[in-house]
Amino acid sequence: MNAITLLKQDHATIKKLFKRYKALQRDGNSGEKQELSRQIIQELSIHAAIEEQVFYPSVKARDSRWSERIDEALEEHRVAKWELAALEKMAPDDARFDARFAVLVQNVLHHIQEEENGLFSHLQRAFAQEELDAMADALMLAKRAVPTHPHPRLPDEPPGNVMVAPLVAVFDRSLDLVNALVARGSGWVMDTGRRLRERTGQFVQGGRGRALEVEAETQRWTLEGPGRALKVSSDVLEETRDAARNATRRARSVVGQAVSEAATVIDGAPRRKASSSRRSTASRVQTRRGSKSLQASAPAGKTARKRSTNGRSKTAKRS
């Protein structure tokens, strides 16, 4: 990759960022505009710094006829830096932020068009391919050590910018690191809060849904409860009636069976036993009568024996 290709890639990146910001002006929120404007400021600051430290001094040293054009480009850089510094202190919600940003976009696009149509074509003839490749390497190294924020008051030509820029770059990059950590922490806090809000909303929504379900169920029971109660009562009454009918049928069956068994007992062998008992009773009555008659006849026998005894004694006396 040579220097011209590298710088054109930077120009293409900046143009894409401008288009994205223009789209956000219509339907973007403040947070997205703030992040995109920060990225644009950083890209333009780095691009301007590497051109001022490596590219413009190399062109001036090779062909002095381009000194006037390089000075004009440096002035365009200085104006852009002032605009970037002002935008960096503003918020996207400010009334004139979009207007100032539109002016910046116009100036930068004009600067890019002049470089690509005039200066870059001259470099193809003035520098060899090896020299352009070496310049690209120098530009890449400079990207790692130049400031990331606009500093319009600092010198923009060697040797001043080469001496001061590394120190300012250390400050800028340290500030970027702190801001990144703060933004990451803020993002984590906001993301955590958003998740908590979402979960709380889901919980509340679920609770509302459950409450509505319970309310609907209660209303349904209120409307259907009496009917269900009557149905249950009628079912219980019908079951009770069925049980009573079954019990009555069973009782009748038991009674009928008992009656039939009693009739069988009376008509069968047990009946003959009753007649024999009657006979035995009659015999016992007759025996009792006979004993009574014997008892009654006992005195008569004694009287007869006495009489016979008296008669014998009388006969003996006579004799």
Phi, psi and omega in degrees: 000131178261178186295321182296316179298318180297315181292324177293325176296320176298318178298318180295321178297318180295320179297320178297319179296322177298319180294320178297319180292323178298323177292324179290336179297334182273312187223028179255158178266174185294322181296317179294319178295321179296315180294318180291321177295323177298318179294321179294317179299318180294315180297316180292322180295315180293317181297316179296321182293317181289328175293319181290328183273327188241307192288305183297317177298325179293320179293318179297318181292330181278320183216109182291344180292343179265010182295317180297318179293325178292320178297321177296320178295323179294323177294322176296322175297318183296317178298317180296322179296320178296320178295319179295319179297322178292318179294328181294333180270350182262163174254150180301341179279350179297150187295324185255012181295311181296322179295315178295322179293323178297320177297317178300316181298317179298315181295317182292318179296322176296318179297317180297318181297318180294321179293314184289326182275335183244301188290318184293322177295326177292324180294329179299329180268330186276334184243146173282164182297321179297322180292322177293324177294317178295322177295325178295319177298319179294322177295320179296319178293323181294330180300333182276350187229016180255161178298151179254005178231156180287137177224081185294342182274346181282156177296145182248009178226153174296152003269356185298313183291329179291329181277321186271327187302317180301320179294316178295324180297320178299316179297315182297315184289327174295319177296321178297321179296316179297316179297322179295318178296318179296317179296321178295317177296318178296320178297320178295317179296316180294320179294319177296316177298321179296318179296320178296319178297319179296315180294320177297317178297319177297319179296314180296317180297318177296320177296319177297316179299318179294321178298319177296321178296316179297319179297316178296320178296320179296315178298319180296318177294324178297321181281321185267347184301309180302316179298317179295321179297317178297320180295316179297317180298316179296322178295317179296317179297319180294320177295322177297317178298317179298318179296319179297317179298316180296318179297319179297316179297319179295319179298317178298320179296317179297316180297315179298320178296318179297318180297317180295320178295321179296319178295321178296320179295318181292318183281344187256213183305318179305334180289321178295323176299323178294320179293322178294323177295325178295317179299316179298324178295319180294321180294321178296324177295317180294322179296316177301318179297320180294320179294321178297320180293323177295317178298322181291328182276349181298314178298327180294325178293317178300318181297321180294320181293320177299319181296319181292325180291318178295324181292321180295321182292324179293322180295319180296318179298319183294322182285000000 
